Amino acid sequence: QVQLVESGGGQAQTGGSLTLSCVASPRNFDEYTLAWFRQTPGEDREFVAAISFVPRYTNYADSVKGRFTISRDNAKNTVYLQMNNLKPEDTAVYYCTADYKGTVSTTRSSLYHHWGQGTQVTVSS
C-alpha cells in the first residue's frame, strides 16, 4: 500500500511562489514515477507535472511550463513542486500521485492508483 501525504499549500498573491511537498511511504520509492495533478470544483483532475524514477525525465502541462518545477529527493522519499509566478487560474487542490515504474507521459488521472489527500492552493489577484 502506497501512502502519500502532501503539504505546503496555502495562499499567495499573483506573481508569488509556493512549494508543495509530498512524502511517500514505499521503501522502493525510487522505482515510482511521481506526478502532481490539480482539481477545481466540478472539474476533472488536471495533469500538472511528472518526474520519472531513473533517469530523471520530466513532463509539464503547457499551462505551467516555465513556471513550475518538479523534483524529487529519493533519500527523503519526497517529491516537490516549486510554483513560481503564480496566477489566479492556478487556484486548485493539488494532489500527489505515484505510478510504479510508470512513464512521465502518463497524464490521465485514471491511470494512477495511489493518491494523497490533496492540499489547497489559492492565488489572489
C-alpha positions in Angstrom: 0.0 0.0 0.0 1.4 3.4 -1.1 0.6 6.3 1.1 1.2 9.9 0.0 1.0 13.0 2.2 1.0 16.5 0.7 1.9 19.7 2.4 2.9 23.3 1.6 -0.3 24.6 0.2 -1.7 28.0 1.2 -2.4 31.4 -0.1 -0.3 33.5 -2.4 -0.7 36.6 -4.5 -0.4 36.8 -8.2 3.3 36.5 -9.1 4.2 34.8 -5.8 5.6 31.4 -5.1 4.8 28.3 -3.2 6.5 25.0 -2.8 4.5 21.8 -2.3 5.9 18.6 -0.8 4.7 15.1 -0.9 6.2 12.3 1.3 5.6 8.8 0.1 5.7 5.6 2.0 7.2 2.8 -0.1 10.8 1.7 0.6 11.3 1.3 -3.2 10.3 4.9 -3.7 13.0 5.3 -6.3 11.0 2.8 -8.6 8.0 5.1 -8.8 7.2 7.8 -11.3 5.6 10.7 -9.3 3.2 13.3 -10.5 1.2 16.3 -9.4 -2.4 16.9 -10.5 -4.8 19.6 -9.6 -8.6 19.9 -9.4 -11.1 22.7 -9.1 -14.8 22.2 -8.1 -16.8 20.5 -10.8 -13.8 19.7 -13.0 -11.7 16.6 -13.6 -8.2 16.3 -12.2 -5.8 18.0 -14.4 -2.2 16.9 -15.0 0.4 19.4 -13.8 3.8 17.7 -13.9 5.6 14.3 -13.6 9.1 13.1 -12.9 10.4 9.6 -13.7 12.3 7.2 -11.4 15.5 6.7 -13.3 16.7 8.6 -15.3 15.1 11.8 -14.3 12.8 12.7 -17.1 10.1 15.3 -16.5 6.9 16.4 -18.2 4.8 19.5 -17.7 1.4 20.8 -18.7 1.7 23.7 -21.1 -0.1 25.9 -18.6 2.7 25.6 -16.1 5.7 25.1 -18.3 8.4 27.6 -17.4 6.8 28.5 -14.1 6.6 25.2 -12.1 9.4 22.8 -11.4 9.0 19.2 -10.2 11.9 17.5 -8.4 12.5 14.6 -6.1 14.7 13.5 -3.2 14.9 9.7 -3.1 16.7 9.8 0.2 13.8 11.6 1.8 11.0 9.8 -0.1 9.8 13.2 -1.2 8.6 14.9 -4.4 8.4 18.7 -4.7 6.5 21.1 -6.8 8.1 24.6 -6.9 5.5 27.0 -8.2 6.6 30.5 -9.3 4.9 33.4 -10.9 1.5 32.1 -9.7 -1.7 33.1 -11.4 -5.3 33.1 -10.1 -6.0 30.2 -12.5 -3.5 28.1 -10.5 -6.0 28.0 -7.7 -7.0 24.4 -7.0 -6.5 21.4 -4.8 -3.2 19.9 -5.7 -2.7 16.1 -5.4 0.4 14.0 -5.4 0.3 10.6 -7.1 2.6 7.7 -7.8 2.9 5.0 -10.5 5.2 2.0 -10.1 7.7 2.2 -13.0 5.4 4.4 -14.9 6.3 7.0 -17.6 6.1 10.7 -17.4 3.8 10.7 -20.5 1.0 9.3 -18.4 -1.2 12.3 -18.0 -4.6 10.7 -17.4 -5.6 10.7 -13.7 -7.5 7.4 -14.2 -4.2 5.6 -14.9 -2.8 6.5 -11.4 -3.9 4.4 -8.4 -2.2 6.0 -5.4 -3.2 9.5 -4.3 -2.7 11.8 -1.4 -5.4 13.7 0.3 -4.6 17.0 -1.5 -3.5 20.4 -0.4 -5.3 23.7 -1.3 -3.5 26.4 -3.2 -5.3 29.8 -3.5 -3.9 32.6 -5.6 -5.4 36.0 -5.3 -5.2 38.8 -7.8 
